């Protein structure tokens, strides 16, 4: 007769919220069977500021500053989607020059955001060098933003009916000069990291999610395209001047961490070519429509979505005709992408959890709002 | 072996290049001309008084409610050296709350407030991040000297120009009644 206890006990592991690799304050409760993850529960809300509720007490012009602070790595993309929602409701025609400048800056911001991802994803899996290169190139883009909008992060530049002011006279030359460096920087990071043997071992075949699961989880953006679904709002529901631009939508095959990483490298190249096309096509003209200083959209509701660096961001806006929205709901891509984290993590090793979490590129400011 | 040497060569090459970073407190990188630092109030040299009339529009439009303002009757208006009926008496900006969005500059109808290049917040005083009227005006004067600031709408807002435009009307009563749109807006506020 033996008294050995044969029961199997799972271990609970708390990852975060202070863990540096969770990219903010994100906590996940992992249930481990040995080194395998058998269950995962995300805990969010550490950065909750109630932005959606705050919007109900701010005038439309002031809300742009709140959208800056949602996805704080792609501020201009966020501003654009909100401003488009208000313009759609008011039926405003935005001058073409303003639209081109908006798209140009948004694509620049996409490159900056992806550069940040490439560097920090390297850090997540143990590569120290690439982050130095990507931050150096990102700095050039931030300098352009500072010269155009007056701020490095919280721009408040895209306004209802246009943009705040026209770009400075040396804008085109500066962007072209910076793009040369950025192109070289992306290539350099690509050479350094993408096909590095250790990096491949850490990311290939890790955190696989197939197209069907990805779609049913509501995954969007580069994460979805890595699974082989060519969905891009810029192509499928074009807005602003994207119909004038030619670009490819990079699509992955396996839907693993490496594919998700490599989508960003390819998207950087596409965005750079889009910026160059915008510079070539940039028309002259006004940058702001004539509107009343205080925007008062008519009664009604509108849903507008756009392609952010992290995925499909949507804004649902209900107006009661006053100068403040009645209700504003944001569909944040980072938050919806987090849903897919569980299917990715299940049955993988705990050592891969950081590589998987890093690869979906969340911004906690947007997850919690 | 050769790949390793190539790697070392890259590293060694960077030793002789200027670093892209700067030692911040000792060394300040220049900011761009459009940079938006903390707002300051500007000084109308033609009437020797601030541009600001205390109309409160920036206070109302500020997303973070970081400002407060109070106006009083302008003694220079009674003396005939200014076209502003009301003038700012008390103005305070809490720099800790200011988010540098520039909305106050956009909404100001009197060219009175401008984003300067000041951006360093640390101070030894407990209430050091609160700027009252003298501080704001001195920063505004420094900004005007440094940047060569020009008012966007001098005919309406610069006392010397506005008074000279009205000069042919001569009579003091004219000055009271026909002072245009700006004073009536001040009265409303």
Interface residues (C-beta under 8 A of the other chain):
Chain A: X58 X59 X61 X62 X65 X66 X136 X139 X143 X146 X147 X148 X149 X150 X151 X154 X156 X164 X168 X293
Chain B: X20 X31 X32 X33 X34 X35 X36 X61 X63 X99 X100 X101 X102 X103 X106 X107 X115
